[in-house]
Amino acid sequence: DAKTTQPNSMESNEEEPVHLPCNHSTISGTDYIHWYRQLPSQGPEYVIHGLTSNVNNRMASLAIAEDRKSSTLILHRATLRDAAVYYCILKGETSGSRLTFGEGTQLTVNP
Amino acid sequence: KAGVTQTPRYLIKTRGQQVTLSCSPISGHRSVSWYQQTPGQGLQFLFEYFSETQRNKGNFPGRFSGRQFSNSRSEMNVSTLELGDSALYLCASSLYAGATYEQYFGPGTRLTVT
C-alpha cells in the first residue's frame, strides 16, 4: 500500500472548522483515500472515503487535490467530541479489507 | 442495526496459555478483519476473512490464527501467550472485501498477559 504523511498533531477551537491534511504522493490511480478516527478508549470509526471527486457526508467533507497527491479532511464545526486521532489511509484493489494505519494526527479541540 | 460485538471485553491470561477471542460482525457483512493495537506498534493488521477463507495475513507469527464461520462470525486464537501479546485486539467488519468498502470496528478485547 502507498504511504501517507500526516502532521503528528493539530489544535482547533470548538465550533471552528478544522482542515486535516494528508500527503500521498505515491498514490496509484486505483487507490481510494479513506479516513478513520479513533476516540479515546474506543475502536476506530469510519469517517469518509473517496477516489477522485470531493465527498461530503454527515460527519465531514473530503477534498481531494486534482493530482490526487494530497487530500484534506474537513470538519465543518469542531466539537469536543471530535478530539481524536485521525488516520488517512490508502486502499488499493489488492488491499481487500486490510487497513494500514500510520501514526495519524492527534486533534485537540479547545473549548 | 447492531454494531460489531466482541467478547470478552477484558481478559487476563498467564504466559504460555492460549486464548480465543470472538467477533460478531454487523448483520449482512461478510468480511471480518482483526487488528492488534499496542502503544509501541500502533494499529497492526493481523488477518482478514471473507466467506470463511483467509484472504490476507499480516506479519505475525503462526501463534496467531483465526477462522470464520458460515454465519460470518469470526474467532482468533493466540497460542503460547507471551508478555508482548498484551494488547487491544480489534475486529472490524465490512459488507464485502475491497477498496471501496468502509469498515466498522468493534470496541475491542483488552488482553493482558502476566
Interface residues (C-beta under 8 A of the other chain):
Chain A: T30 D31 Y32 H34 Q42 G43 P44 E45 Y46 H49 L51 Y87 K91 G92 E93 S95 G96 S97 R98 L99 T100 F101 G102 E103
Chain B: V4 S31 V32 S33 Y35 G42 L43 Q44 F45 E48 F50 R55 N56 G58 L90 A92 S94 A97 G98 A99 T100 Y101 E102 Q103 Y104 F105 G106 P107 G108
